[in-house]
Each structure stands twice: as structure tokens, then as C-alpha cells.
Amino acid sequence: MNTYIIAGFRSAVGKAPRGKFRFTRPDDLAAKVIQHLMSTVPNLAKEQVDDVIVGNATPEAEQGLNIGRMISLMGLNTDKVPGMTVNRYSQRQWFNDPPSSPSNSRELGSRAAATAN
């Protein structure tokens, strides 16, 4: 199986308290980005998309849980394409709050694996 990245876009950025997008949910904004991406590549059918991967620095409120899945559902209008969210929250936790002892080897192992990636 080959992997291809055919296009990529990002949403606009505005001032948080007074910006133009202050009343726009992040998943709605990102869904519009996906719809725009699909319109720029007319030869690509949504059935050919294998995955939607969304970066999210700090998942909170509407951005919490798996916003990548919601964006896939809303942007492609199909439940056949999975979506995932990638963030750095786990790595920041590791550096800000490392385990004090290896007594919980499962926690230590999962945090070390997350840091290694």
C-alpha cells in the first residue's frame, strides 16, 4: 500500500476574544477546510480518502475528544472515512510531570513510548 499526501490546508487564524471566528466552532471551521481541499482536487472521490489526520495542540471544550473524527464526518459527509487527532499534550505532561518512581511500570512505559514517538 502506498501513501500519498495530495494537498494540505490550514484554517485562518484570528484574535481569540475579538476575532472574526470567535463564534465559529473549531470542527465547523476545519470541516470547511476539508470541503475546500476536496474541491481543489476534483479527481479525488471521498471514497478514496483513507484517513483524516488533524493536529490539535491543546484539546479543550469543543476541541476535546476526537475532533479529527468529527471533522471527517462533517467535512466529507460520510461515515466511511476514519479521522484521528494528533496532539502534543502527552509529551508536555511527561516533561512537566514525570513519574516519580518506576513503581507503576505500565504508566512509565506508556509515557516513555509516547515520548519516543
N, C-alpha and C positions, 0 to 999 in steps of 0.2 A: 504494500500500500504506500502510495506517495502522498506527501503533504504539500499543499500549496497555499500560500497567503497571496490572495489576488488583489486585495485592496484593504485599506485601513483608514479610518477617520476618527476624529475625536470631536466631542461636543464643544460648544463655545464656553467661555469662562466669563463670569460676571461677578460683580461685587456682591458678596453674600447678603448683607442686610438691605441693600437698596437696589440690587441688580435687576436686570430685565427678567431673569429666570427665577426670581425668588419664590414665586408661587408655582413653579413647574416641578413636578416630582422627577427625581433622577431617572427612574425607569422609563417615564414618558419621554424624556429628553433623549435618552440612549436609544429607545425604540425608533425615534425619528432618524437617528444616525444610521441605524441598521437599514431602515427603509431607503434612505438616501444611498447607502452603499450598494444595495441591491439594484437600485435604479441606474447606477453608473455602470453596472456590468450586466447589460441586457441578455447576454448569452448564458448567464448563470441562473439556473432554476433553484428555488429554495430547497427543493428535494436533494440537490447536490451538495448542500452545506452539511458538513458532518458535525460541526460544533461551533458554538458561540462562546468566546472566552472574553470576559470583561475584567478589567483591572479596577480595583476599588481600594484606595489607601486606608480609609477608616470606615468600616461598615457600621453605620448607626441609623436609627429610625427607619425611614423608607429604604435606605441602602442596605439594611441588615439582611440576614439570612442569605439566600442565594439569589441576589439581584440578577446575575447572569442568566439564570433560567427564566426569570420574569421578562427580561429584555428579549430573549429568544422567542418566547411565546408572543409577546406584543409586537415585536419588530418583524417577525417572519409570518405571523398569523398561522402557525401550525404547531402541533404538539409532537411532531416527528423529529425535531432538531433539538438536541440537548444544549444546555447552557451551563457554564460554570463561572465562578468568581475567583479571581486570584487577588490576594492582598498580602501585605507585609505585617499584618497585625501579630501573627505568631512569632515572627522573628523579633519584633520590637519587645514583645513580652519576655522573650528569652534573655535579651540583653538588659532589660530593665529589672527583671525579677527572676534571676537564675535560681534553679533548685538549690537549696542549702546543703543537701547531702544526697548521695545516691541511694537513699533508703527506698525511694519509690523508683525503681529501675524502669518501670513502664513509662512514667512521666518523663524521666530523664532521657530515655531512648526516643520517645516521640518528639521531644523538644530538640534533641540533637539531630534527628532526621530532618525536622523542619528547618533547622538552621543550615544544615549541609546543602539543602536544595536551594 
